[in-house]
Amino acid sequence: MLLRYLTVGSLLLVAARGAAAQSAADHIALGDSAHAALKPVEALAHYKEAIAADSTDYAALWRAAREAVDLGEFEPNRQKQHEYYLEGQGYAKRAVAADSADAEGHFALARALGRVALTLGAKERVRYAKEIRHEAQEALKYDSLHAGALHVLGLWNAEIMRLSGLSRFFAKAFLGAGVFNEASWDSAVYYMEKSVKADPKRLIHHLDLGRVYRDRDQSGDREKAREQLEMVVNGEVTEYNDQFYKKQAEAEIAKLKS
């Protein structure tokens, strides 16, 4: 009799473990469906459920980081925006800890760190610069054509070049002359063009490439900027924030015309 109860108990334990594992997979699948349907709040909730079932689930962690950063990008409440970015940063760090040999976790962390940095003053941003660059380079080590990581490196170069006066002096002192001097508008264009080529359907790549052309401001760059921005305006919405990118592109085009 005791043996029978032990056997039944063992079977129930195995079934419970199997259900938990399946629950994590199910929630990731549901999160992916919500993401594709442009529902980041719902997607994030499912990824959190997956993480609750398995706290080291790499796929759930980097996806949760992605959704949190997406939600923060155009959140009007600055405090809530900062909280979303920190949440994304936390999930991304856990993803890298769970699997450091895959591009997505490193990219998610580079992106989250970059968004946190953009909420800070110029001097504080520089303090994040080394880690952002490192994580983007780590992502490219595992996927040399990762469009998101290429994008991050393009923005890294652009943000360094956009610094002025005392901020540039501080950046050079903090980063070191070697790293600082590697930044250039040409490098910003190089990485952004590669990100567009790697994933031409993503509107954000075209938007930021247009901005880089605008700010580099060499011969022909304004026309190139306009072309990229028009691609955003006329492009297909495939991600939640694309609706906002389109409005930003329209505003940028109006500035170019004026």
N, C-alpha and C positions, 0 to 999 in steps of 0.2 A: 504493500500500500504506500509506504514512504517513498519507495523507488518510483512509483507511478506519479506521485505528487511532484517529486524532484524533476521527473522527465517533463511533466506538463509545465512546471515553472521555468525550466530551461527553454522550452519552446516559446513560451510567452515572452521571455527576455530577448530571445533572438528576434522574434516578431516585432517587439517594441523597438529594438535597435534598427531593424530594417525599415520600419515605418518612419523613424526619425531621419534616417539617411535619405529615404525617398521624399520626405517632406522638404528637406533642404533643396533637393533637385527640382521638386515641383515648384517651389517658390522662386527659384532662379528662372525656370521656364516661364512662370507667370510674370515675373519682373521683366523678362526680355520682351514678352508680348506687350506689356504696358509701355515699355520704352519705345517700341516700334509704333505704338499708337499715340505717342507724344503725351504720355501721362506720367511725368517724372515723380510726382508725389506717390502715386500708386506703385510705381516701379520700386522706389526706394523702400516703401513699406514691405514689399515682398522680399527684397534683398535682406532687409533687417530680420525678417522671419527666418530666412535661410541661415543667417549668421547666428541667430538664437539657437537653431538646431545644431549648427556646427560652427563654432567660433573661429575655426581656422580655415574655413572654406574660401579658398583663394578667389574663385570665380565670383562668389557673392561679395567679397570684400572690395575688389577693384570696381565692380559694377556699382556698389553702394557709394563709393567715392565719386564715381562719375556723376551719379544722379544728384548727390548733395551739392557738388560744385555747379552743376547745371542750374539747380534751383536757386543757388546763391547769386548767380551772375547778374540777374535783373531783378533781384529782390529789392523793393524800395526802402524797406526798413534796414538801416545800416547795421544795427545790432544783430538782427536776425540773419542778415547777409554774412556777417563775420562768423556767426555760429555755424551756418551751413558750410562755410569754407573750412573752419576748424574740424567740423564733423568729417568732411571729405578727406582732410589731411590725416585724421586719425584712422579712418578706414584704409587709406592708401598705405600708411606705414605698416598697418597690420597685414596688408596684402603682400608687401615686400618681405615682411618677416616670414610669412607663410610660404612664399616661393620667390626667391631673389633672382631666379634664372629665367624670368619671363618678362617681356617688354611691357605688358599692360600695367602691371603694378608700379613699375618705375615711372611710366608716363603719367599714371593717375596721381602719383605723388608730386612729380614735377609740376603738373597742372594745378593741383591744389595749393602747393607752395607759392606758385606764381600769382594765384588769385588772392591769397592772403597778403602777399607782398604789395599788391596793387591797392589795398585798403590802407596802406601805411604811407608815411612821408618818404621823401626821396632817400634820406639817409638810412632809414629803416629797411627800405626795399633792397638796398645794396647788401645788407647783411644776409639776405636770402639768396643772393645771386649765385654764390658758389654751389649751394646745395641744389638749386633749380637746374643749373647747367649740368651738374654731376648726374642727377637722376635722368635727365633727357639723354645724356650720353650713354648711360647704362641701358636705357630702353633701346637705343640704336645698336648697342652691342649685341642684343639678342634679336633685333629685327631692324636691319639697316634701312629699310624703306617704310618705317613706321611714320605715317603722315603726321600724327599728333606730336611725336617727339621732334620731328623736323620743324614743325610749326613752333614748338617751344623754343628751339634754338634760334629760329628766325626772330622771334620776339625778344629773346635774350639780347641778341645783338642790337636790335632796334631800341630797346629800353636803355641800354648803356649809351648808345649814341644820342638819345634824346635828353640825357642828363646835361645840365649846364653848370658852369661856374664852380661853386663850392662843392656841389654834389658830385661833379666829375672828379674833383680833387680827392674827395672822401672815398669815392669808388676805387680810384687808383690805389690809394693807400690801403684800403681794406682788402681788395681783391689781389693786389700785387700787380706791378707794372706789366708782367708777362701776360697774365690772363686778361687784364684790362685792355692792353694794346691789341689783343686778338679780335676785339669787337670792331666791327665796321659796318657801314651801310651795305657794302657789296656782299658781306657775309649774310646780313639780314635778308637781302634779296635772294641770295643763293639758296638758303634753307627754305624760305617761304615758297619760292618757285618749285623746289623739290616736293614740298608738302602738297601743293596744288596738283602737281603731276601724279603723285602717289595716290591722291584721293580727290579727283576733280569735282565730285558731286557735293562735297561739303562746303557750304557757303562761307563758313568762318575763315577758311583758308584764303578764299578770294578776297574777302573783306580786309583781312590783315595784310595781305600782299598789296592791295590797293593803297592802304595807309602807309606802308613802307615805301612804295614808289613815290607817294605824295611827299613824304618827309625827306627822302633822299634828294629829290628835286634836281635831277640831272636832265640833260636834254632828252625830251621825249617821255620823261617819267610821268608828267601830268596826264598825257594821253593814255599811257599804260594804266595809270591809276583809275582813270575813268572807265576803261574797258573792264577791269576787274570788278569795280563797284557795280557796273551794269549787269555783270554776270550774277551778282548777288540779288539785285532787284528782280531780274528775270528768271532766277533759278528756282528749282523745285524745293519745297519745304519738306525736309526729311527728318529734322530734329526739332525738339521743342523750342529752342531758342532762335531758330531760323526766322521766326516772325519778327523778332527784335533786330536781328542782323539786317533784315531788309530795310527797316526803318532807319537804321544807322547808315546804311549805304546810300539811301535817298538823301539824307542830310549831308553826307560827305560829297555827293555829286553836286548838290546845290552850292556848297562852299567852293568847289572847284570852278563852277560857272561864274561865281561872283569875284 
